[in-house]
Amino acid sequence: MKRTREAVALAYGKQEAPIVTAKGSGELALAIIEEAKKQGVYIAQDAQLVQALSRLDLEQEIPRDLYVAVAVVLSWAYWLKDMKPGDEKR
């Protein structure tokens, strides 16, 4: 059984918690991923996290029960970019 590709984009920086900025499946997911690559955004693959985040509305902050999972992804992205928390607010 072939699985449909899904993608969820988050933004974090000026707000208290990350928010969902884009989400989709199939061709839309591929477009989201391609745009992220063009913008130099790191892409994490976590099917369970995508499934949970895809239930949220656009511009919705992530719920507290997803903070740890998203924090793991963000810490990985910070590490890859040689950043520290707070650097994104500048």
N, C-alpha and C positions, 0 to 999 in steps of 0.2 A: 504494500500500500504506500503510495507516494504522499508525503506530507507537504502541505502548503507552506511556503516560506512566510514567516511573519517578522515584523520589525516594530520596535517602539523606540522613539527618540526622547531623551530627557534633556532638560536644561537645568543648570544649577549655578547659582552665583549670587544674584541680587535678592532672591527670595529665600525664605527660611528653609524650605525643603525643595527637592527637585520636583519639576513639573513635567507632565507629558506634553511634548510639543508636536509630535507626529506619531501616527501609528497606522498600520495597514497590513494587508496580506497579499500574496501573489505578486502581481506586477507593481503595485504600490509599494510593497515591502522592498522589492528590488530597487525601486527609485529612491526610497529613503536611504537604503544602504549605499547606493552609488553617490548620492549627494553628501552623505557623511564622509565618504572616502575623499571626495573632492575638497571638502572643507578641512580635511586633516583630523577628523574626529575618529577616535579609537572605537572599534566595534568589538563588543563582547558577545559571545554566543552562550546563552543560558535559556534553554527552552522553557523551563519552569518560571523563571523570572519574567520572560516575555509574556507568557500566558497570564500571569498575575497582573502585569502592567497593562496589558491590552484590554482589561476590563474597565480601566479608568477612562474618564472623559478627557478630551483635549483640554489643556491648560489647568488640569486638576493636579494638585500636589499629591505626591505619593503618600499613602497612609503609613502610620507609624509601624505597622507590622511588616512593612517592606524596607524600613530604614537600614537594617543590618545587611540585607542582600544587596541593596543599591550602594551602600557604603563600601562593600567589598569591591564592587565594580569601579566606583569612583577612586578608591585608593590605588587600584591597579592603573587607572588612567593617569592619576597624579604622578605615580612612580614612572610611568613611561615618558611623561613630559617633563620630568625632573621639576615638578611643582610641589608646593606645600599648600595645605588647606588655607584659604583666604587669598591666594594669589589670583584667583579668578575674579575677585571683586575689584581689582585694580583696573 
